[in-house]
């Protein structure tokens, strides 16, 4: 499965860019799925709902299904956080798997950089960053050896991502 990641500091615009990139790719006939890394505890359930009560009672996995979608929740219950490789085993094959977060993982990535956050770019420390998308500012140069795009240039970013996406495991 071809995959490509989006990395950047919290608040940089990763999700906003994905929300524009996904429909553009789908419009080109490309099937897309995503994996999103959360840096904090999160819950898809709501207290009082049956699935929440099942998990609260101790169920390791709870699947919720309807005629529209299904979701599987797996409680770690003290086990270590699963690796990206482990999570990939649960994904149905698609043309392109986009990964949001997992910035410390070795896979090709686009850095989303928002200068107004006052943070340093990630690319100097991560050889897997293949290009930079700048949010809310004119594209920088400052000696950066990577391709630089405006985060609003969705057609060019989509073309770049597709060219760079690789079959997972072929080089990792």
C-alpha positions in Angstrom: 0.0 0.0 0.0 1.4 3.4 -0.9 1.6 5.8 2.0 2.6 9.3 2.7 2.7 11.3 5.9 1.9 14.9 7.0 4.0 16.1 9.9 4.1 19.4 11.8 3.7 21.0 15.1 0.3 21.1 16.8 -1.8 23.8 15.2 0.3 23.9 12.0 -2.6 23.0 9.7 -2.2 19.3 9.1 -5.9 18.4 9.4 -7.0 21.5 7.4 -4.7 20.5 4.6 -5.9 16.9 4.6 -9.5 18.1 4.4 -8.6 19.8 1.1 -6.2 17.1 -0.2 -8.5 14.1 0.3 -11.4 15.2 -1.9 -8.9 16.4 -4.5 -7.3 13.0 -4.7 -10.7 11.2 -4.6 -11.7 13.4 -7.5 -8.8 11.9 -9.5 -10.2 8.4 -8.8 -7.7 7.6 -6.0 -9.0 5.7 -3.0 -7.7 7.3 0.2 -7.7 6.3 3.9 -6.0 8.0 6.8 -4.4 7.2 10.1 -4.3 10.0 12.6 -2.0 9.9 15.6 -3.4 11.5 18.8 -0.9 12.8 21.3 -3.4 12.7 24.1 -6.1 10.5 25.5 -9.1 10.6 23.3 -12.5 8.9 23.3 -14.9 8.2 20.5 -17.6 7.1 22.9 -20.0 9.1 25.0 -20.6 8.3 28.7 -23.9 6.4 29.1 -23.9 4.9 25.6 -24.0 1.1 25.4 -20.6 0.8 23.8 -19.1 3.0 26.5 -20.7 0.9 29.2 -19.3 -2.3 27.5 -15.7 -0.8 27.6 -16.3 0.5 31.2 -17.3 -3.0 32.2 -13.9 -4.3 30.9 -14.4 -5.4 27.3 -11.1 -5.4 25.5 -12.7 -4.6 22.1 -16.1 -3.2 21.3 -17.4 -3.0 17.7 -20.2 -0.6 16.9 -21.9 -1.2 13.6 -24.7 0.2 11.6 -25.9 0.4 8.0 -23.6 3.4 7.5 -20.3 2.5 9.2 -18.6 0.4 11.7 -15.9 1.2 14.2 -13.7 -1.1 16.3 -12.4 0.3 19.6 -9.5 -1.6 21.2 -8.6 -0.8 24.8 -4.9 -1.0 25.6 -5.5 -1.6 29.3 -1.8 -0.8 30.1 -0.3 -2.3 27.0 2.1 -0.1 25.1 0.9 2.2 22.4 0.8 0.2 19.1 3.4 1.0 16.4 2.4 2.4 13.0 3.3 -1.0 11.6 0.8 -2.7 13.9 -1.9 -0.2 13.0 -1.3 -0.6 9.3 -2.2 -4.3 9.6 -5.8 -3.2 10.5 -6.2 -1.1 7.4 -8.1 -2.2 4.3 -5.8 -1.7 1.2 -6.4 1.6 -0.7 -4.5 3.4 -3.4 -3.0 5.9 -0.9 -2.9 5.9 2.9 -2.3 9.3 4.4 -0.8 9.5 7.8 -1.3 12.5 10.0 1.2 12.7 12.8 3.7 9.9 13.6 6.4 12.6 13.0 9.0 10.4 14.6 8.4 7.5 12.3 10.5 6.7 9.3 8.2 7.2 6.3 8.1 9.9 3.6 6.4 13.1 4.8 5.3 16.6 3.9 6.0 19.1 6.7 3.2 21.6 7.3 5.0 24.7 8.6 3.2 27.7 10.1 5.8 30.4 10.9 3.4 32.3 13.2 3.7 29.4 15.7 7.3 30.5 16.4 8.5 26.9 16.2 11.5 25.7 14.2 11.0 23.6 11.1 11.2 19.8 11.5 13.0 19.1 8.3 16.6 19.7 9.4 16.2 16.8 12.0 14.1 14.4 9.8 15.5 13.0 6.6 12.0 11.6 5.8 10.6 15.1 5.2 10.5 15.4 1.4 8.9 18.9 1.0 7.4 21.7 3.0 3.9 23.3 2.8 3.9 26.8 4.2 0.7 28.0 5.9 -0.3 31.7 6.3 2.9 33.1 4.8 4.9 33.5 1.6 7.0 30.4 0.9 10.3 30.7 2.5 13.7 29.9 1.0 16.3 30.5 3.6 18.6 27.9 2.1 16.0 25.1 2.5 17.1 22.3 0.1 13.5 20.8 -0.2 10.7 21.7 -2.5 8.5 24.4 -0.9 4.8 24.8 -1.6 2.0 27.1 -0.4 -0.4 25.0 1.7 -3.2 26.4 -0.6 -1.7 24.9 -3.7 -3.7 21.7 -3.5 -3.2 20.5 -7.1 0.6 20.8 -6.8 0.7 19.2 -3.4 -1.5 16.3 -4.5 0.8 15.7 -7.5 3.9 15.8 -5.2 2.4 13.4 -2.7 1.4 10.9 -5.4 4.9 11.0 -6.9 6.5 10.5 -3.6 4.2 7.9 -2.1 5.8 4.5 -1.9 4.8 1.0 -1.2 5.2 0.6 2.5 8.0 -1.7 3.4 9.8 -1.4 0.1 12.3 1.1 1.5 11.4 1.2 5.2 
